Amino acid sequence: MRSKKKIIGNGIFLALVFAFTIYGVFHGEDLESMADAIREADIKWLISGAALVLFFIWGESVILWYMLKSFGIRLKRRICFLFSSAGFFFSCITPSASGGQPAQVYFMKKEKISIPVATVILMVVTITYKLVLVAIGLGIVCFGHGFLHRYLEGILPVFYLGLGLNVFCVTFMTVLVFHPMLTEFILQKGLVVLERLRFVRHKKERGRKLSESMEVYRGTALYLRKHIHVLLWVMLITFVQRLALFMVTWTVYRAFGMQGTSMGDVVLLQAVISVSVDMLPLPGGMGISEALFMDIFAPVFGTVLLPAMVLSRGMGYYGELLISAFFTVAAQLYYTFRRER
């Protein structure tokens, strides 16, 4: 019952945020002119942008396949693609992307992957995912003063807030992955608190299962510490994966036949938006992402700013949402039919 209420609550929250976003973006705008500009965009570049979104989702499936293989768990790549699709879909529709990992664990359990192993793998994926943002953000702060003052004067507080939250999140999750004793202590204390608050009943069996799970968790964390090359490969793949998504905005820029701004600047500006909104409690950074785009890309897109924002967000977020939704449904149907067989 509580789970159903949470799903309904998240759905209502998502619908409200979406409605306010649509109103805020399009209120008072010339929608006919916007539609004309979008129709004139070069379809070849837009197809390239859509392909980059698909590559972005596929990139995480490669990471999952590689990490599972390093643990001796061999799955087909298409199954890992279903895992990544489910993760992105629920990340897109839940605040702070909080629903992505639980959904992936849910599907991984169907392949008999233990929860502790799945949890550590997904935490490593999340750490590297955010670490790329942190590296880009810190690189801009340390070496891009001209870039900061040219494009980001109006949004610096939001940028620094997002960067700080990502640094904190990466640091905290890294401690959890590589210090299992501390993780077990936090979980045990958390369980005691939940029992005292009567959210869960006291059961010795629950504590025993937690201890057994932590044994697997410790072994997994130890393995990762001894196989740093695995983490380095994951980091490299993640960087390429994230770069692909940031380049969607560049394909929109070229679709309008524009010149004058380098590909590097366009990609970095899109990365700044991701750094700024990644940790905010909004589904997919909805609302704030559109506002930031309209602010920092104004000197880049000029008169086609609104159509460019619609296409960039349409592919980079809503396109990702639709693609991942399709394959999440496919995953559910696949496991339903397999169980019936």
C-alpha positions, 0 to 999 in steps of 0.5 A, a space after each residue: 500500500 505504501 509503495 502504491 502511494 509513493 508511485 502515485 505521489 511521484 506521478 503527481 509530482 512529475 505531472 505538476 513539474 512538467 506542467 509548470 515547465 511547459 507553462 514557464 517555457 512557452 508562456 508568451 512565446 510565438 509558438 508558430 515561429 518556433 515550429 517553423 524554425 524546428 521544421 527548417 532544421 537539418 534532419 540529418 544532424 537531428 538523427 545524429 543527435 538521436 543516435 547519440 542518445 541511444 549510444 548514451 543508454 547503450 554505454 551504461 549497458 557496456 559498463 554493466 556487462 564489463 563489471 559483471 563479467 569481471 565478477 564472473 557473471 556472464 550475461 548477454 549484452 542485450 540483457 544489460 541494455 535492459 538493465 541500463 534502460 530501466 535505470 535511466 527510465 526511473 532516474 528520469 521520472 524520480 526526484 534526484 534520480 533516486 529510482 534508477 538503482 532500485 529498478 536495476 537491482 529489481 531486474 538484476 535479481 531476476 538474473 540471480 545476481 545477489 543484492 550486495 554485488 549488484 549494489 556495489 556495482 551500481 554504486 561504482 557506476 554512479 560514482 564514476 557517472 558523477 565523478 566525470 561531472 565533478 572533473 569537468 566542473 572542477 576543470 572549468 573552475 580551475 582553468 576556465 575563468 574566461 569561459 566562466 565570465 563569458 557564459 556563466 556570470 548569471 548562474 554561478 551560484 547554481 553552478 557552484 551549488 551543483 558542483 559542491 553537492 556532486 563532490 559531497 555525493 562522490 566522496 560519501 559513496 566512495 567511502 561506502 564502497 571502499 570502507 565496508 565496515 563503516 557501511 555495515 555500522 551505518 546500516 546496523 544503526 539505521 536498522 535499530 533506528 527504524 525498529 525504534 521508530 516502529 517502521 519495521 518490526 524487530 527480527 533477529 533474522 533480519 539482522 542475520 541476513 544483513 550480516 550475511 549480505 555485508 560479507 558479500 559486500 566486503 568481498 566485492 569491495 575488496 575485489 574492486 580495491 585489488 582490480 583498479 584497472 576495472 575502475 579505470 576502464 569504467 571511468 573511461 567508458 563513462 567519460 565517452 558515454 557522458 560526452 556523447 549526451 553533451 554533444 546532442 546540443 552540438 548536433 542541434 547547433 549544426 542542425 540550424 546551420 550555425 557557426 562561430 561557437 566551437 564544439 568544445 564550448 557548446 559541449 562544456 555549456 551542456 555539461 555545466 547544466 548537468 553539473 548544476 542540476 544533477 543533484 537537485 530534487 527534480 525529475 531529470 532536472 525538469 524546469 531548472 534545466 530549461 531555464 539554465 539553457 535559455 540563460 547560458 545559451 542565449 549568446 550561442 543560439 541567438 534568435 533560434 534559442 527557444 527552438 534549440 532548447 526544445 530540440 536539445 531537451 527533447 532529445 537529451 531528456 524526453 527522447 532518453 525518457 521515451 527510449 528507456 521507457 520502451 525498453 523498460 516495458 520490454 524488460 518487464 514483458 521479457 521476464 514475465 514471459 520467461 517466468 511463465 515458460 
